[in-house]
Amino acid sequence: MGVDTSETDLSWYALVLPKAILFAAILLVPFIGAFYISLHEWAPLAQDHPFIGLDNYVRLFNDPIFYNAIINTAGYSVALLVFDVPIALGLALLLNMNLRGTKFYSGAIFLPVVTSWVVVSLIWTWLYNPEYGLLNTFLGSIGLPQLSWLQSSSTALASIALMSVWKHIGFNMVIFLAGLKGIPDDYYEAAIIDGANRWERFRYITLPLLKPTTFFVFIVTLIFSFRVYTQVYVMTQGGPVRSTYTIVYYFWQAGFQQFEMGYASAIAVVLFLIVFGLSILQQRTWGDDVEY
């Protein structure tokens, strides 16, 4: 007796087609448009947009400011991956113990996530103030040297990264906490019966079963870190001495201050390719071991 699969096939297309259209509308069409503009000398109010081919890309790869922006963005990204992800995992492990006050602490840690980047940046700019900021006041009270947080090229980017970790850590914590809640208690009960201590249970049960969650957190944090712009604009405007110039900030300056939309679009295309390439690299080196 044959099975009619036409209805099943149509239902599959009905499920996939809206997502494909949404993906094309939100991601694919803007990328194609940006690539098209990057091949032209494009001023916003100009009537003609001369085709210049790959000249914008040639200029970009010979631009020392762009390389400086890449280095700064990469440093910021590494700082978030090194500090944000492990601390978020540690907080999730603590909250997963269901200690007293867990709901309050989880809400307090997550509160910065839903707070505006502009508001948080302004508050931390005040905290970083070298004269009357709370951080330098605290350092002076315990006899430590006070720092020029945002006024020094050696500490400005690290200061922005520190603030970003504080704001974003709650998001990763919630994702890790959801992953921990999904691990069956049977594994831990069996390990306890076999005599496994807390570290062994974490190493041989928690970490392997958290691989899908950890992979997702790394990808999302990587993409988030390469989009850094608001805190740079509010706190340092790329200074001092371009020490906090990032790719997105340079894109904004080229496109909306200098009105070189073609050049700015070339920056956007290269940024997309960098993030896409890093995501594929993570998928190839790590994602093959992840099973959902």
N, C-alpha and C positions, 0 to 999 in steps of 0.2 A: 504494500500500500504506500503510494507516494505521498510526500509531504509538500504542501504548497508553501514555498518560502518567500513569495512575492510580498505578502503582507509584512513579514519580518524585515525584509530588505527595505521596504518603504519606511517602516518605523525607525530603522537605524538611520536612514538619511534625514528623517524629520528631526531626530535628536542632534545629529552632527551639523547639519546645515546652518542653523542659527548661530552656533558657536563659531563656525568657519566665517560666516558673514561678519560677525562682531569682531573677530580677530583681524580680518582684512580691513574693516572700517577704522579700528582703533590703532592698529600697529602697522600693517602692511602699506596702506595708502599714504599715511604721513611719511613713512620711510622713503617710499618712492618719490613723493613730492620733495622731500629734503634733498635726496640725491639729484633730482632734476635741477633744483635751484642751485646746488653746489657746482653745477657745470656752467653756470652763467655769472656774469657780473651783475649782481642784483641789488639795486637800490630801491627802497620801499616806494618812493614817489616818482621814480623814473618811468617814462613811457616805454622805453626800449630796454631790454635785458640781453646784452650781447652774449653769444655763446663763446666761452673761452676754454672749453674742454676740461682738462685736468689741471689747469693752472692753479686753481685754489688749493688742490692737494699738493702740488709741487711747492707752493709757497708755505703750506702748513708744515710739511716735513723738513723745511729749512728754517722754521721759526723757533728760535731758542725759548721764547715765552711759552710756546705750546709744550715743548719738552719739559720745561720747568713745571708746568701745570700737571703733566702726566706723573712726574716724580712726586709732587705734593699729594696728588690724588691717590697714588699707590701707597704712599706712606700712611695716609689717613685710613685707607682701606685695611692695611695690615694691622694698624692699631685697633680697629674695631673687631677684626676677626680674632686677634690674639687676646684681647681683654673682654670684649662684649660677650662672646659666645661662652667661654668657660665660666665667667661670673654668673651669667644667666642660668647655666646648667647647675651651678652650685646653689643658687637661690631656689631653683625649682626643686632640687633634692631636699632642701630644708623645708620648703612649704609642703612637699609631698609627705612629710612625716606627721602631718595633721597635729602640729603642736598648738598650744593655746595662743589665740590671737592670729591664726593663719590668715583668716579672711581680711583682717585689718591690714596686715603687712602686705598681702598680695595686692590689695587695692591701693595702698600707698606707693608701692613700687611701680604699679601700672599707671598711676595718675600722670606722670610726665609724658607718657606716650600719647595721651589724648589732649595734651596741652599744645598750643600753637608754637611752632618753631620760632616765630618772631618774639613772642612773649618770653620763652625760655632763653633765647639769645640775649634779650635785653636784661633779664635778671642776672644771667651769668656775666655779662659785661660789667654790671655793677659789682658783682662778687670779685671779679678780677681787677677792679680798679686799684692801681698801685698805691694810692694815697689813703683812701678810706674804705677800700673793699674788705669784706669779712675775711677772706682767705689770708691776705697779708696781715691783717690785724691779729688773726689767730697765730700765724707763723711768728710774728713779733712777740706775742705774749709768751711763747715757749722758747724764745731765744734762737729761733732759726732765721736765716737770712730771708728777706722779703724779695719777691720775684716781680719782674716786669712781664706779666703773663702775656698780654696781647700786644705790648709795645716792643717786644724783642723778637727778632727774626728766628731765634733759636728755640723759643718756647710758644710762639703764637699758634702754630699748627697743632702742637701737642695739647694746648689749652682747649682748642676747638674740639679735638678728638675726645678729650676728657668729658666735656659737656655733652657731646653726642652719645658717648657710652652711657652716661647717666640717664639721658632721655630715652634711648632706644632699648635699654636692657630689659625693661618690663615686657616689651613685645616678645623678645626671644624667650624670656622666662615663661610666659604663658604658653608658647608653643611647646617648650620642653615639658612643662607641667602636664599638658594634654597627652604628650607621648608617654610620660611616666604612668599616667592613669590608665593607659591602654595596655600596660604590661600585666598579664594575669598574676595574681598572688600565688598561684600554685607553684610557679617556678621558685619563688623565694622560700616558700614553705618546704619544698623538697630540698633546697640548698641548705636551709637551717638544720634539717634532719640529718643531712650528710656532714654537718659540722663546718660549713663554710662561714667565715667571719664576714663583717660588714664590707670590707674592702674587696674580698673575693666575690661577694654577691654583686657588687657594683661593677667589677671588672669583667666577670664572666656571664652576667645576666643583663644588667642594666645597659651597659655600653653597647653590646651587640644588638640588643633589641631596640635601641634608640637610633640605630644607623639611619633609617629613613627620615626621622625627625631631624637629626643632626645635619644630614645632607641638605634638607630643605632650609634649615636655618642658615647654613653657610651660603647657599645660593642667594637667598633673600637679603642677607646682610651684605654680601658682595655687591649686589645690584644697588642696594640702598646707599652704600658708601661711595659709589662712583657718581651718585646723583647729588653730592654735597654742594649746596649753593646758598641756601637762606642764611645759615649761620655765618658763612663767610661774608656775605653782603652786609649783614647787620653788625657784625662784631669787628671786622677788620677791613672790609672793602678790598681784600686781596693783599693787603700790606701786613707788616712793614717789609718793604723792598721785595714785593711779590712773593713773600715766603708762604702765603696762604692762597696763592692763585691755584684754583682747581680747574678742571676741564669745563665743567658747566658754568663756572663763573666767567671763564674766558669766552665761552660761547655767548653768554649774555652780553658781555662787554663789546664783543665784535659785532653782534647783531643789533643790539638795542641802544648802544652808546655811539658806536662808530657807523652804524647803519650799513654794514657790509654783510648783507644777508647771505650772499653766495659763500663767503668765507666762513660765516657762522654755521651754515648748513654743512659745509665740509667737516667742521669740528664735530657737529652732531653725528654725522655718518660714521666718522672714525671712532667716536665714543661708543656708538652702538656696536660696531664691529669688535672693539676691545672687550666690552662686557659679554657679547655673544660668544666670542672666542674663549674667554675665561670660563664661562658657564659650560661650554662644550668640553673644555679641558677637564673640569671637575667631574663632569658626567663620565668621561672616558676613563679617568684615573680612579674614581671612587664610586661613581654611580652604578657600575656593573655589579658591585657587591651589595647593592641596596635592593631589597625585595619588600614590596608593600603587601 
